[in-house]
Every structure is written in C-alpha cells, then in structure tokens.
Amino acid sequence: MVERKKVAIMLIVLVATASFVFAYRLGSNSYWLDEMITLYRTQRGWKMHYHAWPPLYFWLVWIWAKVFGVSEVALRSFSVVWGVLAVVITFYLGSLFSPELGFFASVFLIFNTSAVRYAQEARGYTMLLAFSALSVALFIRLLEGKTEEKEWRVLALVNILGAVTHYVFIFLLFGEYLVAFIYALTSKRDPGKSPLGDILKSLGVWVVFMVVYLVIVHKALFSNRPVMSPHLGITGILTLVVGLVATSLWQKMIFSGLLVSTAVLAFVDGQWRRWAVIMASFIGIFLVLMALKSLTGRPMWKVRYLLPVLPLVCLLMAYPLSKLSFRNSLLLAGVWVVVTGYYLTTSYYSKPFKASWREAASWIRNHHHGELVIVNWYKYYKRYYLSCGAERMRCMDAKKFLKIVKRGRMDLSEVQGLWFLLPQGGGWRWDREIETLLRGKGFWVDKEKRIGIRSRAIHFLRKGREGPVKSKGLFHRLLHAEKGGSSLGEDGQPLPEKGGI
C-alpha cells in the first residue's frame, strides 16, 4: 500500500511538471514551415499523399483540430499531450527495474531540450517518443517472462502504430528484434518458457502489415527522393548523441559523468545483461543508418532520427541515481533541472525559434501599398496568417509566379513594382531564381526588411521608378494566366501571342 502511494505521488508530480514545462509559452512563436505543413494536412482529411511522413499523426491531429481548432496553442497542445504520455510511459519502463529509476529517468526526459522543443511543435515526434518507450518496455517484459498470455499482440500493435507514426521507428525495431532473438536463442530457459515463439509472432504480424502498407503507399513514398543530410563521421555521430540530451557545457559534463557511472555500476552489480536490451537500440539505429547509406550512397544522420532512443538515454542517466538514497538523488537531479531550466528560460522560451511568419504577414499587409506580393510557401500559409485582409492583399505563390513568367504567360514590362515575402529566409532555390529573374528584367531592390529571426520582405521597383506603385488589375491578370488563359494588357485585352505571324 505504501509503495502504491509512493508511485501515485511520483506520477502526479511528473505529470504536473511535464504539463507545465511542455505547455509554457506554447503560442509565443508563430508556426514555421513544417508546422504549416501539419496545418495544411488538417484540411486534407484521410488522404495519404505526404511521402515524408506516415499518416497516423496527421489523421489524429486532423480529428484534434476539428475539436480544438487550428491556432498555435490548439494544434501544438496535441504534441504536449503525447509528450506527457511519453513521460508516463518512460516512468513505467524504468519501474520495471525500480520506481526510483523510472522517476529520475522521467525527470531527465522532462528537462530535456529536445523533448521540450518537439513537445512545443505541431509535429509527431512526441508520439514517436511514447511508442518507442512502450515498445522497449514490452520487449523487456517479454524477455524476462513478465508478460501475460497473448501480450505479444499488444507488442505487435504498438510496433505497427510506431511505424506508421514515423519511419525512423523501424530503426529502433531492428535493434530490439536483433537482441531479442539473440537473447532467446542463447538463454538457458526451459524451451517451453522461451519467448522465441511470441517474438516470432509479433514480428510476423508487423511484417505482414508493413508489406501491405508499403504496397499501398509505394508510389507516394518511393517516387520522391528522400532528403539526406551532410556527411558525418564517427565524431559527428557522437556529437549528435550528446546533442540529443545536452546543449550547454554544464549539461554535457553532467551527462558524460552519469553515463560513465552507469557503465561502471552495471558491471559491478552484474546487471549488464539486462542493460544490453537498452544498448542494442543504439546499435540497431546505427546499423540501419549505415545500411541506408550503402544503398543510397548518401548518409542520413540527423538528430531527430535518434529520438526513439531518448527515453533509453534518460534511463542510462538515471541508473546511478537509483543506487543512492532518494534524498541524495533528488539533490543531484535538481542540479540537472536547474542547469536545463536556466537554458530553457534564457535561450529557448524567450527567443523566436524558426520563423516569424505572423509578424511578417502583419508587416506586409500594412506596407504593400496595393502591389502584388509574391509569397514563398503561400500554399501553406494563405489559409491562416494571410486569410485576414486577403481580398485587398494581392498574393501569389512564388513557384507559380516563377512558372508563369518562365513560360512567357506574363509580360513583366507592365509591372512597375512588387513585393517578395520570404517567411523562411532566402535559401530556397526558387527564391534565388526569382531574385535573379527580376534583376534581369530591369528591377532593382528598393528596400529590404528583415522581420523576426529568419523572415524577409523585399520591395522590387523597375529602374527609373521611385516610391510605392499600385498595380491595379495585375493580380487578376495573373490568375487568368495561371488558369491557362492568355496574358492581358492594361486595357484588359489579350496580349498577342509570341511566335505567330
């Protein structure tokens, strides 16, 4: 009874703390590009056409948006809920060893900059954390004979849900099944009590589902080239692992000390076999990433690809604390909380993260003087930030504008001035193409306004003109050209086509 009360108090403290840390200043930053893709997907229903992500997260967030809306706080709160669930499941995973281990591992997960970051984004990474921790917990129960009858079905279901949340979950499964098979084949248990049969059943169900799923989404998934990252050697990989948990120098020092202590204590206590299940997840991820590099010829190292092992890293960090008295462990964990809390307060919560589209859209609405505004990623942003005042603000997507001009379906000689809005900076290929094209057509940069952390608004004028210029009717002529009609002149009549007699 005392033990249950202790566990209940721990859970209440963890849930309350995680909810506050993950939800604090949740709507202070505007959406950035990947979140706007999520917002756009909430309008698409059950369609499965986004090749970079499986559909489960988008289906669930679509339902969530119907209930709570699509504001920054509403849409991001779905990630907060899954982040809190990931903390609870991490506590359960650690409790398979001891309640103290589960508690301190959850504390390390809550006060982790990567966990906080993705809990505050409208993306599915906290779902990935929750399913990863639950999958490892079920594997450990299976290998130690703690499972109930037919629990392998739950394991298969969790693995299916994790795989259709994010493809990187498959990296984690590789390591888990690898160690599970080795453990089952080398253990000295009675053959009738071996977990090998349940392992094979769960793997078989998962494989059958994934084969059917990949056949369904084959065209959407494999017709697009995946985004790869720059090459990183062994030093870079270790840097990513450390960067997943620690940001500041003090965090890195504490993190390194805890991992070394875990390795020493595991061997001294004879617990290294149990921890092999945890460590195998790292091995599995690296083996799969190296295999992908061999198949594609390009590496795929990114910090977020290591997120499935974050709960396991927190377990390794908490293991030394579980060997001390609870009071001393609280003091040591408090040091980590203070160091991480200081970083979050001074370098995360108080600063813009990726983009300032909210501010950029507001600024351009008040300064565009009726001219055409070419907007990068307009498809994603138009339904939210540009919906207010859209009728008097003439906008067009950057890529569509570039396509129309290149095909000769718009004569830029009639345009005297326009705005170019880049909410994500200016590093995209078509951004540079548009700037080069406009300069080549006789335009010069009248003014450039940097808005927030990465947004820019550039005003182009035709050479020889100064001050704001209104381009009446230009937006409607562009729309007509976009739909396949001929370009129109100032009098509204079609311009003569090129190449005719």
N, C-alpha and C positions, 0 to 999 in steps of 0.2 A: 504493500500500500504506500509506504514511504517512497519507494522507487518510482511508482507511477506518478505521485505528486511531484517529485523532482523533475521527471521527464515533462510533465504538463507545464510546469513553470518555465523550463528551458524553452519549450516550443512557443509559449506566449511571448517571452522576451524576444526570441528570434524573429517571429512573425511581425511583431510591432516594430522592431528595429529595421528589418528589411523593408517594410512598407514605407517607413519614413525616409530612409536613405534613398530608395529607388524612386520615390514619388516627389522628392523635394525639388522645387523649381522645374517641374516637369514640362510646363509650357513656355518656359522663358525663351527658348530658341525656336526659330521658325523651322519648318520642315526643310530637309535638304534632299538631294536628288533621289537617293534610294528610298527615302520615306515617301516621297511624292509618287514613286512607282507603286508603293503599297497603297497610297490613297487612290491612285488611278485604278488599281486592281479591285478596290472595293466597289467600283462601278461596273465590273465585268462579270459578276456572278460566279457561276460554276465553270466558266471556260478555263481550259488548261493550255495556255499558249506561251507562258513565260518560261523559256527554256532554262534560265539560270537557277531557278528555284523550283522544287516540287510544289504541289498545290495546297497541301494541308493547311499551312499557316494562312494563306490568302483566303481559303474558304472560311476558316474560323474568324478571321478578322473582318471579313465581309459581313458575317452574321453579327459580330460585335458592333460594327459601325451602324447597322440598322437600328440597334437598340440605343447606343450611346452617342451617335453622331461621328463626325469626321474632324473635329477640332484637334489641335495638337495634343491637348490633355486627354481627350476621349480615346484617340487612336493609340497613343503611347501607353495608356493605362493597361491595355491588353498585355503588353510586354512586361509591365510591372507585376501583374497577376502571375504570369508564368515565372518571373524572377523569384517571387516569394515561394511559389511551389518548388522551384529548384532548390531553394534553401531548405525547405522542409524535407525534401527527398534526400538531400545531402546529409541532413541530421539522421535520417533513417539508415542511410548507408553506413555512416560512421558508428551508429548504435549497434550494428552487427558485431562490432568489436567491443565498444563500450559507450555508454551515454556521453561521457566526457569527451571522447574523441569526436562523436557526432556534433556536439555543441560547439567545440572550438573550430572544427572544420567549417561549420556553417557561419561562424563569426568571420573567418578568413574569407569566405565566399561573399558575404555581405559587403565587407570593406575591401573589395577588390575593384580596381578602377575599370577593368574590362567588363565585369559583371554590371557595375553601375552604368557604364556607358550604354551597353546593349539593352539594359532594362529601361532606359530612357529613350529608346529609338523604336519607331514603328517598323520593326523588323523581327524575324522569327528566331533570333539567336537564343533568347531565354527559354523558348520551347525546346531548343536543341539541348541546352544545359539540363533541363528537367528530365527529358527522355534518356539522356546519356547517364545521369546518376542513377536513374531507376533501372536501366539495363544492367549496369555493373552490379547493383545490389542484388538483382535476381540471379545473375550468374554466380555470385558468391554464395547465395543461399543454395543454389543447385549443386555446386561443387562440395559444399560442406554438409550436404544431406539435410538441410533445414526446410526444404520445400515440401508443400503438401501435394496430394495426388493431383496430377494433371496441371501443375503450375507451369509446366513448360509452354502451355498455350498462352499464358499471360506474357511470358518472355517473348514468344514469337510475335504477339500483338504489339508489345512495346517496341520491338525492333522494327516492325513494319511502320509504326507511327513515326519513329525516329527517322527512318529512311525517307519517308515522304514529307518530312519537315525540312531536311537539308541533306544533300548528298554526302556531305562530309561525315555524317553519322556512320556511313559504311566503313570509313577508315577505322573507327572505334570497334566496330563489329569484327573486323579482320583480326585484330589483336585479341579480343575476347574469345572468339571461337578457336583461335590458334592455341591459346593457353588451356582452354577448356578441354580440347582433345588431348593435348599432351598430359594434362593432369589426370584425365580419366583413364588413359592407356597405361600410365606409369604408377598409379596409386595401387596400394596393396589391399584394397577393399574386397569384400565378398562380391563376386561377379553379379549376384542378384541385386546388390545395392549400388552398383556402379551407375553414375549419372550419364554414361555414354549414350544410352538409348534416348533419354529425354533431350540431350544436346542435339542428337541427330534429328529428332522430330521437330524441334523448334527451328533448326537450320533448314530443314526441308520445306516447312510451311513458308518461311521467309523467302527462300529462293524461288518457289513457285509463284508467290505474289509478285516478286520483283521482276521475274521474266514477263509475266502478263503486263505489268505496269510499263516496263521499258518498251514492249511491243506497241502499246497504246501511244506512248509519247515519243516514239523513236524519231519522227520527223522533226518535232519541235526541239528535241534535246540535242540531236546529233547533226542537224543541218546548220547549226550555228557554232562557230569556233569559240571554245571557252577562253575566258580571259586568263592570261598567265601573268606571273609576277617576275621581276628581275631575278637573275640567278643569285643564290645564296649558298655559301659553303657551310661546313660544319659549324664554324664560328657564328655564322648568321643564324643557323637553326637554333643554337643555344641562346643566342640573343633574343629570338622570338619567344622561346620558352620562358625566359626570365621576364621579358616584356609583357607576357600574358598576365603575370602576377604582380610584378614590381615596377614602379615607374621612377621614383626618386632613389637617390643613392642609399638613404637610410633603409628604404624598403628592400632594396636588393641585398644589403648586408644582412638584414634580419632573415630574409628568405633563404639565403645561402646557408646561414647558420642552422636554421631549422631543418633543412634537407640533410645536411651532414649529420646532425644529431639523430635524425630518423634512421639513416643508414646504419649508424653505429648501434643504436638501441635494437633495431630489428635483428641484427646478427647476434647480439648479446642475449636477447630474450628468446632466440630460436623461432622468431616469427617471420623469417624471410620467405618461407613457402607461401604464407597467406598473402604477403605483400607482392608476390610475383604476379598475382592476378591483376593488381593495380598497375604495376610497372609495364605489364605486357601491352596495355593500351597505348603507351608511348611508342613501343616498338612497332605495333601494328600500324599506327599512323605514319611513321617514318618509312616503313616498308612499302606501304601503298603509294605514298607520295613519290618515292624513288621509282616504283614501277610505272607510275604515270609519266614521270619524266622520261623513262626509257621508251615508252610507247609514243609519246607526243613529241619528244625531242626538246621539250621546254619544261622548266621547273614550275611547281605550283605552290611555292611557300608563301603563306600569308598567316598573320597572327590569328585571324578568326577561324582558320582551318584547325587550329589547336584547341578551340573552345570546348569540344567534348571532354577533354581531359582536365578541364579546370576544376571540377569537383574532386577529382582524384589528387590533383596537386595540393588542394586545400587539406585533404586527408593526410597527405605526407607531411605537410607543415604542422598539423595539429598533433601528430603522433607523440612527439616529445612532451607536449603539454599534458597529454593524458597520463603520463607517467609521474607527474608531480601532484602535489596536493591541489585541490580545486582553487584554493585562495591564491597560491603562487602562480598557478596557470592563468588566473584572471588578471593578475598583475602583468604577466608577460604579454598576454593577448591585448591588454589595454595599451601597451606601447605601440603595437601594430595599429590599433584603432586610432590612436592619437596621430601617428605619423600619416596614415592614409587619410584620416579626416581632415588634417591640415592641407594636404594636397588637393582633395576634392573641393574644399572651401575656397582656396586661393587660386587654383589653376583649372578647375573644371566647372563648377556651378556658376562662377562669376564671369565667365568668358564665353563668347559665341563659339560654337563647335565647328560647324562645317560651312554654313551658308547663312545669308541674311536676306532671303527672298522676301520676307514680309516687309522689311524696310525698303528693299529695292523696288518692289511693286508700288508701295506707297509714294516713294520719291518720284518715280517716273510718271505716275498719274498726275502729280502736281506740277510737272515741269515739261511735259512733252509738247505743249502748245498745239495740239491737234495734228501733229505729224504722225506718220506711220512709225510704229515701233516693231522692230524685228527682235523676237524674243527666243533665246535658246531654251529648249525644253518646254516650249509653250504648250505642247500637247498635255503634259502632266500638270502644269501649274494653272491653266486657264480656268479650271472649274472651281478653284479655291481662292487663291490670292488675287486673281485678276477678274473675278466674277463681279465685284463691285465697280461700277463705272465702266463696264466693258463696252457699252454702246457708244460712249463718246471717246473711248480709247481704241484707236485702230491698231490691231496687233496681228502679227503673222509669225508662224514658226520659222526658225532660222533655216532649217534644212529645206523646207518647202520654198522659201524665198530664193535660196541658192539654186534649187532645181528649176524654178520658173525662169530666172534670169539666164541660166546657162542654156536653156532650151530656146531662148530668144522669144519667149512669150510675154516679155515685158520690156518696154523701152525705157531705160533709166535716164534718158536725156530729159524726160519731162519731170523727173524728181529733183527737187531743189534741196531737200534736207530730210533726214530721218534719224531715228534713234536706234541704237543697237544695245539691247539689255542682256547681260551675261550674269545670271544669278549664281553660277558655279565657277566663276573665274573665266579665263580665256584660253584654256589649254586644249580645247577640243579641236579636232581637225577642221570642221566646217566653220568654227569661229575664225580661225586664221584665214580660211579661204574667203570668207565674206569680207573681212577687213582688206585683204589683198585685192579682191574684185572691186570693191568700192573705190579704193585708191586708184586702181587702174582705169576706172570710169570717170575720173576727174573730181573725186570727192576728197575733202581734207577733214581732219579731226578738229572740230570747233572747240569742243570741251570734253573732258572725261571726268567722271565722278566715281570714286571708289566708295562703295557702300558696305559697311559691315566688314566682315573678315575676308570674304572672297568674291563679293559681287561688284560688278562694274556696269556703268551706263555710259555709252559713248555717243556723242552727237556728231553726225557727219553733215557737212554742208558742201554744196557744189562750189567749186572755185569761183571766186568773184562775188560770192554772196556773204553777207554778214547778218547775224541776228536770227531770231526764230522765223521759221517759214511754215505756213499752213499749206498742206497738200490736199485740197478738197477733192473728194471723189476717188482718190488713189486707192484706198482700201477696197472699194467695191470693184474697181477695175482689176485689182489683183485677184480677188476672189473669183471673178469671171474667168480670168486666165487660168486659175488653178483648176477650175472645173472643166477645162477643155476648150473654152471659147477663145476667140482671138483677142489680142490686146486692143484697148480702146484709147483714143486720143482725148485731148482736153474737151472737145466738143461732144464726147460720148459716142462718136462714130468709130467703127473698127479701123485699125491701122492697116495699111497694105501689107500683105504677107511677103516675106523675103523669097527671092529666087524665082518669082513669076515674071511674066512679060509685061 
